[in-house]
Amino acid sequence: MQKVRMEWGLSGTFDITQTRKRMAGEKCGMRPPSPTDLTPVHAALDLIARMVGALELTPMVAISSLDRDGKVTFCNSQFERLAGLSMQQAIGRPLVELLSRAERQEEHDAMVEEVWRSGKPGPLGDWHVRSFSGRDLWLYSTKVPVWQDGAMAQIVCMDVDVTQRKDDESALRAVGENFSLMFGRSSDAVLIMRDGTIAEANPAAMRLFKCDAVTRLAGHRLHEFSPLRQPAGELSETAVVKREEGAFSEGNNRFEWCFADCEGKTFWAEVLMTALQPGHSDLLYVVVRDISDRRRTEHAVRLSAQVFENSRDAIVLTDRSRHIIASNRAYAQTTGFTAEELLGQSISLYRSGVQDESFYREVWSQVDARDHWQGETWSRRKNGEIFPCWVSVTAIRDQAGLVSNYMGSLSDITERKKSEEYTRHLAEHDFLTDLPNRVLLLDRLNLALAAARRSKTALAVLFLDLDRFKMINDTLGHAVGDRLLKEVAARLLKCVRSVDTVSRHGGDEFVVVLAEVGGPERAAHVADTVLKAITQEYVLGEHLLHISTSIGIAMFPSDGADIDSLVKHADIAMYHAKQAGRDRYQFFGQEMNARVVEHASLEKGLRRALDEGQFELAYQPEVDIASGEVVGMEALLRWRRPEQGLLLPQQFLEVAQEAGLMLAIGGWVLRSACSRARGWQDEGRQLAVSVNIAISQFMHKNFIDSVADALRGSGLAPQWLELELTEDTIMRSGPGVLEKLGALRELGVRVSIDDFGTGYSQLLQLKAFPIHKLKIAQSFLDNGTDATAIRTIIAMARSLDMTVIAEGVETEDQLQLLRELGCDQYQGQLAESAVRSAP
């Protein structure tokens, strides 16, 4: 038996005879050769032929056989397809012509030569070949030596066409290269996740998550870069697992997610998870795109929509033709028109009708020129009601700069207007009487003057001041005084026409403007009506009051051509009405103005007199009738005015009282008199000093303290001080008079009533007051002595254990009568003469 060995990584023993028989029966009907016909080469060919027959059943493998010269001696059908030639054309041709290795041909030839030399199979490998037919192929090849009787006979070439595989690998390689490029350069963050854990992250992901190293991301799960809960309330850990499962079940899953970067700052992203499942591993290709700006924009849009719908301002949106395309809930609530009713309607259909067409032309003209208009106007509700509103109209332009829409907002300002009207009313009206105040009076008077000038008609200004109102305020309290002022205001309004103005000028002063009055006669008639109305009895709770007023009248144009002149001259005339006895009216005259100027000069001089020490005191003796001795001195105020010389009290005290200077002047008199009396005491003269006290001084809350201070400052014992009060002062000082008189008694100071008999005091009232002396008024001695009155006063004083003194005694007859009637003391010219003539 002949044996052939074939090296192909293995060895085998073949029975040539049996092979020949099989070949004889299976190959082309050829006669089987005899054993003597088989040379070693033929034997090898016989083996190869048998192998080729077997390998025909494997069409993917191309088989060829080479002799020592590199020529093809056998090939199968797959080889025919690869080379592009039939077997008959291929056999005998060099292999290099049929399947050229191109630039690697020398490498291939060397490998074949090495197989011949070493007798070992060539290495497996891929070869790029060019076929005889011109095709570019990739072959996976090996070379196997065929041995016979210890010598190589042939080399069998086995080639598998792997061109498609190589193309696929190239494609895959290109895809891989493109993927790598895309992965590295993508502006979107890309994560590769394996089994729920981040395996890879591209540079964009590093930037998005603000991580300085891949390790900050790799090995972590997505929920670790998320807040504990998503904004909707889901736990991030649970929610991300659901999203991953969705990607694996559906192939991909797109969703929005709230992340937290490596610095702890949250951001919104759109996530696309794509499932990749090679083998048994679970891969996810995850694209993360930052949509924070979009979310902010969406939030802004939603917020704008909410603002639009929930704004308290009524908002309406139109197209460029000013037809309504949307309106909010507030618009429906404000106007009563629903969005459905407004849709498609022209905005001009809902005008109020208050403004004319020119108003709206001006509005739209401004909108076209400036893209905006706002202002106060009127609107109409569905029920027809007209209401004030604040409207803003804005043009909305597209990217081309053309108007695409108009937006109008409307605020109902009814309540604001009411509030403004109320505020304006408060600013222009007196809070107590609700009459126009000075501000509104000047406005009304200005309008009335303009009308009078145009029509050349007269106008009258009446200035009213209530008589003795301060006494009511001080004695009964401000609450009663306020009620009285309100009642006076109501009566004044009834005395004039609707075109006239009644104003409270301040305190107890009122001003009346009579428009188109006709003349002085009409003004006088109104003034007389006012006087009668004011003097009617007032019933204010438990109080029954009587009051009068003094009125000054100034006429336009005779008494002034402007507001200031008319009001000033009416005030001057009122002052003269008071001087004339009150409860009357007085027209302005130029002589009045001169007196007012003098009044102002006196007031200015009095203020200067206090600062410059121009006041001085004269002392009038009080003499005991029985003994003829001087028992006291009355301090009398004098003003040594540089321009006029020495002035008596009746020349300036009333001005001082009106100017509010009596507290200061009276205080000076009290302190000076106490100091002088102490000087008498130091000289050994036991004389009391009497000081006249003004009502404003007595009613002041610190009066008792001022008396005590004067005594303390001078060192005068209180029994040597006597304070003289008039009946009017005691009667008008209210409930507190008894308390103050009691305080003076506690202090040790004596009190006398000056000018007794001229007031309205009663015996019972005198009994209640701690009074020490009554001073008989001089009027009972002037123009014939009233002995009866004097006798009565003295009897009354005796019954009350009071001392009686008569003032203004000028003759011996008057003194003799007083002595006969039992009077205690006297003073006057006769007393001064007696003191001067005494040794």
C-alpha positions in Angstrom: 0.0 0.0 0.0 1.3 3.4 -1.0 1.0 6.2 1.4 0.7 10.0 0.9 1.0 12.5 3.8 -0.6 15.8 3.6 0.5 18.6 6.0 -2.5 20.8 7.0 -2.0 21.0 10.6 -2.8 17.2 10.7 -1.5 14.1 8.9 -3.5 11.3 7.2 -2.8 7.9 5.5 -4.7 7.2 2.3 -5.0 3.9 0.3 -4.1 4.9 -3.3 -5.7 1.8 -4.8 -9.0 2.5 -3.1 -8.8 6.1 -4.1 -8.2 5.1 -7.7 -11.2 2.8 -7.7 -13.4 5.6 -6.4 -12.1 8.0 -8.9 -12.6 5.5 -11.7 -16.2 5.2 -10.7 -16.8 8.8 -10.1 -14.7 10.8 -12.6 -15.8 11.3 -16.2 -16.0 7.6 -17.1 -12.2 7.4 -17.3 -10.5 4.1 -17.2 -8.9 3.4 -13.9 -5.1 3.4 -14.4 -3.1 0.4 -13.5 -0.8 0.5 -10.6 2.2 0.5 -12.9 0.8 3.7 -14.6 0.9 5.8 -11.3 4.0 7.9 -10.9 4.5 9.8 -7.6 3.1 12.9 -9.2 0.1 11.1 -10.5 -0.5 9.6 -7.1 -0.5 13.1 -5.6 -2.8 14.4 -8.3 -5.1 11.4 -7.6 -5.3 12.4 -4.0 -5.9 16.0 -4.7 -8.6 15.1 -7.2 -10.3 13.1 -4.5 -10.1 16.0 -2.1 -11.4 18.4 -4.7 -14.3 16.1 -5.3 -15.1 16.1 -1.6 -14.6 19.9 -1.3 -17.0 20.6 -4.1 -19.6 20.0 -1.5 -18.2 23.2 0.3 -18.6 25.9 -2.3 -17.2 28.6 -0.1 -13.7 27.3 -0.3 -11.7 27.7 -3.6 -9.2 24.8 -4.1 -6.2 24.9 -6.4 -3.0 23.0 -6.7 0.4 24.4 -7.6 3.4 22.7 -9.0 7.0 23.6 -8.3 6.8 26.3 -11.0 3.8 27.9 -9.4 1.4 26.8 -12.1 -2.1 25.6 -11.5 -2.6 21.9 -11.9 -6.0 21.5 -10.5 -8.9 23.8 -9.3 -12.5 23.5 -8.2 -15.6 25.4 -9.4 -15.3 28.1 -6.6 -11.8 28.8 -7.8 -13.2 29.2 -11.3 -15.7 31.8 -10.0 -13.0 33.7 -8.1 -10.5 33.7 -11.1 -13.1 34.3 -13.7 -11.9 31.4 -15.9 -12.9 27.9 -16.5 -10.9 25.0 -15.1 -9.5 24.2 -18.6 -8.4 27.9 -19.0 -6.9 28.0 -15.5 -4.9 24.8 -15.5 -1.3 25.4 -16.7 -1.4 29.1 -16.0 0.7 30.6 -13.2 -1.3 31.4 -10.1 0.0 35.0 -10.2 -1.9 35.6 -13.4 -5.2 34.2 -12.0 -5.1 35.7 -8.5 -2.5 38.5 -8.3 -1.5 39.7 -4.8 -0.6 43.1 -6.2 1.8 45.0 -3.9 2.1 41.9 -1.6 2.9 39.5 -4.5 6.6 39.2 -3.4 5.4 38.5 0.1 3.1 35.8 -1.2 5.9 34.3 -3.4 8.2 34.2 -0.5 5.6 32.5 1.7 5.0 29.8 -1.1 8.8 29.3 -1.4 9.0 28.9 2.4 6.3 26.2 2.2 8.3 24.3 -0.5 11.5 24.7 1.6 10.1 23.8 5.0 7.3 21.5 4.0 5.1 23.2 6.5 1.7 24.8 5.9 1.8 28.6 5.2 0.2 30.9 7.8 -3.5 31.7 7.6 -4.2 35.3 6.6 -6.2 37.8 4.6 -5.0 38.7 1.2 -6.1 41.5 -1.1 -6.1 40.0 -4.7 -6.9 41.1 -8.2 -8.6 38.3 -10.2 -7.9 37.5 -13.9 -11.3 39.0 -14.6 -10.3 42.3 -12.9 -12.2 41.9 -9.7 -10.8 43.1 -6.3 -11.2 40.4 -3.8 -10.3 39.6 -0.2 -9.3 36.0 0.3 -8.7 34.2 3.5 -5.9 31.8 2.4 -3.6 29.0 3.5 -1.0 26.9 1.7 -0.8 23.1 2.5 2.1 20.9 1.2 1.3 17.5 -0.2 3.9 14.8 0.4 4.5 11.4 -1.2 7.1 9.0 -0.1 8.9 11.6 1.8 9.0 14.2 -1.0 6.7 17.2 -1.6 4.7 16.8 -4.7 2.2 19.7 -4.7 1.0 22.7 -2.7 -2.7 22.9 -2.2 -4.1 26.5 -2.0 -7.3 26.9 -0.1 -9.0 30.3 -0.4 -12.2 31.6 1.2 -13.8 34.7 -0.3 -14.1 37.1 2.6 -14.7 40.2 0.5 -18.1 40.9 2.0 -16.7 40.5 5.5 -13.9 42.9 4.7 -16.4 45.4 3.3 -18.5 45.0 6.4 -15.5 45.5 8.6 -14.5 48.6 6.6 -18.0 49.9 7.0 -18.0 49.1 10.7 -14.6 50.6 11.0 -15.9 53.8 9.2 -18.9 53.8 11.4 -16.7 53.4 14.4 -14.4 56.2 13.3 -17.5 58.4 12.6 -19.0 57.5 15.9 -15.8 58.3 17.8 -15.6 61.6 16.0 -19.3 62.3 16.6 -19.0 61.2 20.3 -16.1 63.5 20.8 -17.3 66.6 18.9 -21.0 66.4 19.6 -22.4 69.6 21.2 -25.0 67.4 22.9 -23.9 65.6 26.0 -23.6 61.8 25.3 -23.4 59.1 27.8 -22.8 55.4 27.3 -24.5 53.4 30.1 -23.9 49.7 30.8 -26.3 48.0 33.1 -27.6 51.3 34.4 -24.2 52.8 35.2 -22.4 55.5 33.2 -19.5 53.9 31.4 -18.4 56.7 29.0 -19.1 60.4 28.8 -18.1 62.8 26.0 -16.6 66.3 26.6 -20.0 68.0 26.1 -21.3 65.9 29.0 -18.4 66.9 31.1 -19.1 70.6 30.4 -22.9 70.2 30.9 -22.5 68.5 34.2 -19.5 70.8 35.2 -17.3 67.8 36.0 -13.5 68.2 35.9 -12.9 64.5 35.2 -14.7 61.6 33.6 -14.4 59.7 36.9 -16.9 62.2 38.4 -19.5 60.6 36.0 -18.2 57.1 35.2 -19.5 54.5 37.6 -22.4 56.5 38.7 -26.1 56.2 38.0 -28.3 59.0 36.5 -30.3 59.5 39.7 -27.1 60.5 41.4 -27.0 63.6 39.2 -30.6 64.5 40.0 -32.4 66.1 42.8 -34.0 63.7 45.3 -37.4 64.2 43.7 -38.3 65.4 40.3 -40.4 68.6 40.2 -43.5 66.5 39.6 -42.9 64.7 42.9 -41.4 61.4 41.7 -38.4 60.0 43.5 -35.6 60.4 40.9 -34.1 57.0 41.7 -37.3 55.1 41.0 -38.3 57.3 38.0 -35.0 56.8 36.1 -35.3 53.0 36.4 -38.7 53.3 34.7 -37.2 55.4 31.9 -34.4 52.9 31.3 -36.9 50.0 31.2 -39.0 51.9 28.7 -35.9 52.4 26.5 -35.2 48.6 26.5 -38.8 47.6 25.9 -39.5 50.2 23.1 -36.0 50.5 21.7 -35.7 54.2 22.8 -37.3 56.6 25.2 -37.5 60.3 25.0 -38.3 62.4 28.1 -37.5 65.6 30.0 -35.5 65.4 33.2 -34.3 67.7 35.9 -30.6 67.1 36.6 -28.2 68.4 39.2 -24.6 69.1 38.0 -21.4 68.5 40.0 -21.8 72.0 41.5 -25.2 71.2 42.8 -27.1 73.5 40.4 -30.2 72.1 38.7 -31.0 72.3 35.1 -33.5 70.8 32.7 -32.6 68.5 29.8 -34.3 66.5 27.1 -33.0 62.9 27.3 -33.0 60.3 24.5 -32.2 56.8 25.6 -31.5 54.3 22.8 -31.1 50.6 23.8 -28.1 48.6 22.4 -28.1 44.9 23.4 -25.0 43.1 22.0 -24.6 39.6 23.6 -26.1 39.6 27.0 -25.0 43.1 28.2 -27.5 46.0 28.4 -26.1 49.2 26.8 -27.8 52.5 26.6 -26.8 55.3 24.3 -28.0 58.4 26.1 -28.1 61.9 24.6 -28.7 64.7 27.1 -29.6 68.1 25.6 -29.8 71.2 27.9 -33.2 72.7 27.5 -33.0 75.1 30.4 -33.4 78.1 28.1 -36.4 76.5 26.4 -37.9 75.6 29.7 -37.4 79.2 30.8 -39.0 80.4 27.6 -41.9 77.9 28.1 -42.2 79.1 31.7 -42.2 82.7 30.5 -44.9 81.8 28.0 -47.0 80.0 30.6 -46.4 82.8 33.0 -47.4 85.3 30.4 -50.6 83.3 29.7 -51.3 83.1 33.4 -50.6 86.8 33.8 -52.9 87.5 30.8 -55.7 85.3 32.2 -55.3 86.2 35.9 -54.4 89.8 35.6 -56.6 92.1 37.6 -56.4 94.5 34.7 -58.8 93.8 31.9 -56.7 92.8 28.8 -57.9 92.5 25.2 -55.8 91.5 22.2 -56.6 92.4 18.6 -55.2 91.7 15.2 -53.7 94.4 13.0 -57.2 95.3 11.9 -58.2 95.9 15.5 -60.5 93.0 15.6 -60.5 91.2 18.9 -58.8 87.8 19.0 -58.6 87.3 22.8 -59.6 88.7 26.1 -59.0 87.7 29.7 -61.3 86.9 32.6 -60.8 90.3 34.1 -62.1 92.0 31.0 -65.3 89.9 31.2 -65.6 90.7 34.9 -65.1 94.4 34.4 -67.2 95.0 31.3 -69.6 92.1 31.3 -68.7 91.0 27.8 -67.5 87.4 27.6 -64.6 86.3 25.4 -67.0 84.5 23.0 -69.0 87.7 22.6 -65.9 89.8 21.9 -64.2 87.4 19.5 -63.9 88.8 16.0 -65.6 92.1 16.9 -64.0 95.5 16.2 -62.7 97.1 19.3 -64.4 100.4 18.2 -67.8 98.8 18.9 -67.2 99.1 22.6 -66.6 102.8 22.9 -68.4 104.7 25.7 -69.7 107.5 23.6 -68.4 110.1 26.1 -65.5 111.1 23.9 -65.9 112.1 20.3 -64.2 110.7 17.2 -61.3 113.2 17.4 -60.3 111.7 20.7 -59.9 108.2 19.3 -58.1 109.5 16.2 -55.5 111.1 18.5 -55.1 107.9 20.5 -54.4 105.8 17.4 -52.2 108.5 16.0 -50.0 108.3 19.1 -50.0 104.5 19.0 -48.9 104.5 15.3 -46.2 107.0 16.0 -44.9 105.8 19.4 -46.3 102.2 19.7 -48.0 103.2 22.9 -50.7 105.4 24.4 -52.1 105.5 27.9 -54.5 107.8 29.7 -57.7 108.2 31.6 -60.9 107.7 29.6 -64.4 106.2 29.9 -65.7 102.8 29.0 -69.1 101.1 28.8 -70.2 97.9 30.4 -72.6 95.4 28.8 -75.5 96.8 30.9 -74.8 100.2 29.4 -73.2 101.7 32.5 -70.4 104.2 31.8 -67.4 104.1 34.1 -64.0 105.8 34.3 -61.0 103.7 33.5 -57.3 103.9 32.8 -56.4 102.5 29.4 -53.1 101.5 27.9 -52.8 100.6 24.2 -49.6 99.0 22.9 -48.6 98.1 19.3 -46.9 94.6 19.0 -44.6 94.4 16.0 -43.2 91.2 14.2 -39.6 90.6 13.3 -40.1 92.7 10.1 -41.1 95.6 12.2 -44.7 95.6 11.1 -47.6 95.8 13.5 -49.1 92.3 14.0 -51.3 92.9 17.0 -52.5 95.5 19.5 -52.9 94.9 23.2 -55.1 97.0 25.3 -55.3 96.9 29.1 -58.2 98.5 31.0 -58.4 99.3 34.8 -61.7 100.3 36.3 -60.8 103.4 38.4 -64.2 104.1 39.8 -63.1 103.5 43.3 -59.9 105.4 42.8 -61.8 108.3 41.4 -64.1 108.2 44.4 -61.1 108.2 46.6 -59.5 111.0 44.7 -62.7 113.0 44.9 -62.9 112.3 48.6 -59.3 113.3 49.1 -59.8 116.4 47.0 -62.9 117.2 49.0 -60.9 116.9 52.2 -58.2 119.1 50.8 -60.7 121.8 49.7 -63.2 121.6 52.6 -63.2 122.3 56.3 -63.1 119.1 58.2 -65.6 120.3 60.8 -68.3 122.2 58.9 -67.7 120.6 55.4 -67.7 124.2 54.0 -65.1 125.2 51.4 -61.8 126.1 53.1 -59.5 128.9 52.1 -58.1 126.9 49.1 -61.4 126.4 47.5 -62.6 129.8 48.5 -59.8 131.4 46.6 -60.6 129.3 43.6 -64.3 130.1 43.7 -63.6 133.8 44.3 -61.2 133.8 41.4 -63.9 132.3 39.1 -66.5 134.7 40.4 -64.2 137.7 39.8 -63.5 136.6 36.3 -67.3 136.3 35.6 -68.0 139.7 37.2 -65.3 141.3 35.0 -66.8 139.7 31.9 -70.4 140.7 32.7 -69.4 144.0 34.5 -71.5 143.1 37.5 -70.9 143.7 41.2 -69.6 141.1 43.6 -69.6 141.2 47.4 -67.3 139.6 50.0 -68.7 139.2 53.5 -66.2 138.6 56.3 -67.9 137.2 59.5 -66.5 136.8 63.0 -68.6 135.3 65.8 -68.9 137.6 68.8 -67.5 136.2 72.1 -67.2 132.7 70.7 -64.0 132.2 72.6 -65.9 132.5 75.9 -68.2 129.6 74.8 -65.2 127.5 73.8 -63.4 128.1 77.0 -66.3 127.7 79.4 -68.3 124.9 77.8 -65.5 123.1 76.0 -64.4 122.6 72.4 -67.0 119.9 71.8 -69.8 122.4 72.4 -67.9 125.0 70.4 -67.6 122.6 67.4 -71.3 121.8 67.5 -72.1 125.5 67.5 -69.8 126.1 64.5 -71.5 123.4 62.5 -74.9 124.9 63.3 -73.7 128.3 62.3 -72.4 126.9 59.0 -75.8 125.2 58.3 -77.6 128.5 58.9 -75.3 130.5 56.7 -75.9 128.1 53.8 -79.6 128.8 54.1 -79.1 132.5 53.8 -77.4 132.4 50.4 -78.1 131.1 46.8 -76.5 128.1 45.3 -74.2 130.2 43.1 -72.8 131.9 46.2 -70.0 130.5 48.4 -69.9 130.1 52.1 -66.4 129.3 53.5 -65.0 128.7 56.9 -61.9 130.9 57.0 -60.6 129.5 60.3 -61.6 129.4 63.9 -64.8 131.3 64.3 -64.4 133.3 61.0 -66.5 132.7 57.9 -66.3 134.3 54.4 -69.3 134.6 52.1 -68.9 135.4 48.4 -72.0 136.8 46.7 -71.7 136.5 42.9 -73.6 138.9 40.7 -75.0 140.6 43.7 -76.4 143.6 41.9 -75.2 146.2 44.3 -74.6 147.2 48.0 -78.3 147.0 48.8 -78.5 143.3 48.0 -75.3 142.7 50.0 -76.8 144.6 52.9 -80.0 142.5 52.7 -78.0 139.3 52.8 -75.9 140.6 55.7 -79.1 141.5 57.7 -80.5 138.0 57.0 -77.3 136.5 58.3 -77.4 138.6 61.5 -80.9 137.5 62.2 -80.2 133.8 61.5 -77.1 133.8 63.7 -78.7 135.4 66.7 -81.5 132.8 66.9 -81.3 130.5 70.0 -79.1 127.4 69.7 -80.1 124.2 71.4 -77.0 122.0 71.8 -77.9 119.2 74.1 -78.4 120.6 77.6 -77.1 123.9 76.5 -79.2 126.9 75.3 -76.8 129.4 73.7 -77.1 132.8 72.2 -74.5 134.3 69.9 -74.1 137.1 67.5 -71.7 138.0 64.7 -69.9 141.0 63.2 -69.8 141.3 59.4 -67.5 143.3 57.2 -68.5 143.9 53.6 -66.2 144.7 50.6 -67.6 145.4 47.1 -66.1 144.6 43.7 -64.9 146.8 42.0 -65.2 149.8 44.3 -63.4 148.3 47.3 -60.8 146.2 45.4 -60.1 144.6 42.1 -58.4 141.4 43.2 -58.9 138.7 45.8 -56.4 139.8 48.4 -57.8 143.4 48.4 -61.4 142.3 48.8 -60.8 139.8 51.6 -58.5 142.2 53.4 -61.0 145.1 53.2 -63.9 142.9 54.3 -61.8 141.9 57.3 -61.1 145.5 58.1 -64.8 146.4 57.9 -65.6 143.4 60.2 -63.1 144.8 62.7 -64.9 148.1 62.7 -68.2 146.4 63.1 -66.9 144.9 66.3 -65.5 148.2 67.4 -68.9 149.7 66.8 -70.6 147.3 69.3 -70.8 143.9 67.5 -73.9 142.2 66.1 -73.9 144.4 63.0 -72.5 144.7 59.5 -70.2 147.4 58.2 -69.2 148.3 54.6 -65.6 149.0 54.0 -64.4 152.7 53.8 -60.9 154.2 53.3 -61.0 155.8 56.8 -61.3 152.2 58.1 -58.1 151.3 56.3 -56.3 154.1 58.0 -57.4 152.8 61.4 -56.3 149.3 60.5 -52.9 150.6 59.5 -52.7 152.3 62.9 -53.8 149.0 64.6 -51.1 147.1 62.8 -48.5 149.8 63.8 -49.6 149.5 67.5 -49.3 145.7 67.4 -45.8 145.9 66.0 -44.8 148.6 68.5 -46.2 146.5 71.4 -44.0 143.5 70.4 -41.0 145.8 70.3 -42.0 147.4 73.6 -41.7 144.1 75.4 -38.2 143.5 74.1 -37.0 147.1 74.6 -38.5 147.6 78.1 -40.8 150.5 77.1 -43.5 149.6 79.6 -43.7 151.2 83.1 -46.0 151.2 86.0 -47.8 154.1 87.8 -49.3 153.5 91.2 -52.6 155.0 92.4 -53.1 155.1 96.2 -56.0 153.4 97.9 -57.0 155.4 101.0 -58.9 154.3 104.1 -61.9 156.7 104.4 -62.1 156.5 108.2 -58.4 157.2 109.0 -57.3 158.9 105.8 -54.2 156.6 105.6 -52.9 155.0 102.4 -53.5 151.3 102.7 -52.5 150.1 99.3 -51.4 151.0 95.7 -53.0 149.9 92.4 -50.5 149.3 89.7 -51.5 151.0 86.4 -49.7 150.1 83.1 -48.2 152.8 81.0 -46.4 152.6 77.6 -43.8 155.1 76.9 -43.8 154.9 73.2 -40.8 156.7 71.5 -43.0 158.1 68.7 -45.9 159.2 70.8 -44.8 159.5 74.4 -46.7 158.1 77.3 -49.8 156.1 76.4 -52.6 155.0 78.8 -54.0 151.4 78.8 -57.2 152.3 76.9 -55.0 153.3 74.0 -53.3 149.9 73.5 -54.7 147.2 75.7 -57.3 146.0 73.3 -54.7 145.7 70.5 -52.5 143.7 72.9 -55.4 141.4 73.8 -56.2 140.8 70.1 -52.5 140.2 69.3 -52.2 137.6 72.1 -49.7 139.7 74.0 -51.5 140.0 77.3 -49.9 136.9 78.8 -46.5 138.4 78.3 -47.5 141.9 79.3 -49.5 140.8 82.3 -46.7 138.6 83.5 -44.3 141.5 83.4 -46.8 143.7 85.3 -47.3 141.1 88.0 -43.5 140.5 88.5 -42.8 144.3 88.5 -45.6 145.2 90.9 -44.5 142.4 93.4 -40.9 143.7 93.3 -42.0 147.3 93.9 -44.2 146.2 96.9 -41.3 144.3 98.4 -39.3 147.5 98.1 -42.0 149.4 100.1 -41.8 146.7 102.7 -38.1 147.1 102.9 -38.6 150.9 103.3 -40.9 150.3 106.2 -44.2 151.1 104.3 -46.8 148.4 104.9 -48.7 148.8 101.6 -50.5 146.2 99.6 -50.3 146.3 95.8 -53.3 145.7 93.5 -52.7 144.2 90.0 -55.3 144.0 87.3 -55.5 140.6 85.7 -56.8 140.1 82.1 -59.2 137.3 81.3 -56.7 135.6 79.0 -54.1 135.7 81.8 -56.5 134.3 84.4 -57.7 131.5 82.2 -54.3 130.3 81.3 -53.4 126.9 82.8 -50.2 128.2 84.3 -51.7 131.3 86.0 -51.4 130.1 89.6 -47.8 129.1 89.0 -47.1 132.5 87.5 -48.4 134.2 90.6 -46.4 131.9 92.9 -43.3 132.6 90.8 -43.8 136.3 91.0 -44.1 136.2 94.8 -41.1 133.9 95.1 -39.0 135.9 92.8 -39.7 139.2 94.6 -39.8 137.8 98.1 -43.1 139.5 98.7 -45.4 138.0 101.3 -48.7 136.8 99.6 -51.0 138.9 101.9 -49.5 142.1 100.4 -50.7 141.1 96.9 -54.2 141.7 95.7 -55.4 140.6 92.2 -58.3 142.5 90.6 -60.7 140.5 88.4 -63.7 141.9 86.5 -67.1 140.4 86.9 -66.9 139.4 83.3 -63.7 137.5 83.8 -65.2 135.5 86.7 -68.5 134.8 84.9 -66.7 133.7 81.6 -64.0 131.6 83.1 -66.1 128.5 83.3 -66.3 125.7 85.8 -62.6 126.1 86.7 -62.9 129.6 88.2 -63.8 128.3 91.7 -60.8 126.0 91.7 -58.5 128.8 90.7 -59.9 131.2 93.2 -59.5 128.5 95.9 -55.8 128.0 94.8 -55.2 131.7 95.2 -56.7 131.7 98.7 -54.5 128.7 99.6 -51.5 130.7 98.3 -52.5 133.6 100.6 -53.3 136.1 97.8 -56.3 138.4 98.1 -58.8 138.8 95.3 -61.1 141.8 94.5 -63.8 142.3 91.9 -63.1 145.4 89.8 -65.9 147.6 88.3 -68.5 145.7 90.4 -72.1 146.4 89.5 -71.5 146.6 85.7 -71.6 142.8 85.2 -74.1 140.0 85.7 -72.8 138.3 88.9 -75.4 137.3 91.5 -75.3 137.2 95.3 -75.3 133.4 95.4 -72.4 133.3 93.0 -70.4 135.8 95.1 -71.1 133.7 98.2 -69.4 130.7 96.6 -66.2 132.6 95.6 -63.4 133.5 98.0 -63.6 137.3 97.3 -62.1 139.8 99.7 -63.1 143.2 98.3 -65.6 144.7 95.9 -64.6 147.8 93.9 -67.6 150.1 93.1 -67.4 151.1 89.4 -66.7 154.7 88.6 -69.8 154.9 86.5 -71.9 155.0 89.7 -70.2 158.4 90.6 -70.1 159.9 87.1 -73.0 162.1 85.8 -74.7 162.3 89.1 -74.1 159.9 92.0 -76.3 156.8 92.1 -76.6 156.7 95.9 -79.1 153.8 95.9 -76.9 151.6 93.8 -73.9 152.4 96.0 -75.9 151.7 99.2 -77.0 148.3 97.8 -73.5 147.3 96.9 -72.2 148.3 100.3 -75.0 146.3 102.0 -74.2 143.3 99.9 -70.5 143.5 100.7 -71.3 143.8 104.5 -73.5 140.7 104.3 -70.6 138.8 102.7 -68.0 140.2 105.0 -66.2 142.0 102.2 -64.3 145.3 102.1 -65.8 148.0 99.7 -63.7 150.5 97.8 -64.9 153.1 95.4 -62.8 154.1 92.4 -62.8 157.4 90.5 -63.6 159.6 93.4 -62.9 163.2 92.3 -64.8 165.5 94.8 -65.2 166.0 98.5 -69.0 165.6 98.1 -68.5 162.1 96.6 -66.2 161.2 99.4 -68.7 162.5 102.1 -71.5 160.4 100.6 -69.3 157.4 100.6 -68.4 158.0 104.2 -72.1 158.4 105.1 -73.0 155.2 103.2 -70.3 153.2 105.1 -67.8 152.7 102.3 -64.4 151.5 103.5 -61.9 152.9 101.0 -61.6 155.1 98.0 -59.2 156.0 95.2 -59.1 158.5 92.4 -57.9 162.0 91.8 -59.1 163.2 95.2 -57.0 160.4 96.9 -53.9 161.3 94.8 -54.3 165.0 95.7 -54.7 164.1 99.4 -51.5 162.0 99.3 -49.5 164.7 97.5 -50.7 167.5 100.0 -50.0 165.4 103.1 -46.9 166.6 105.1 
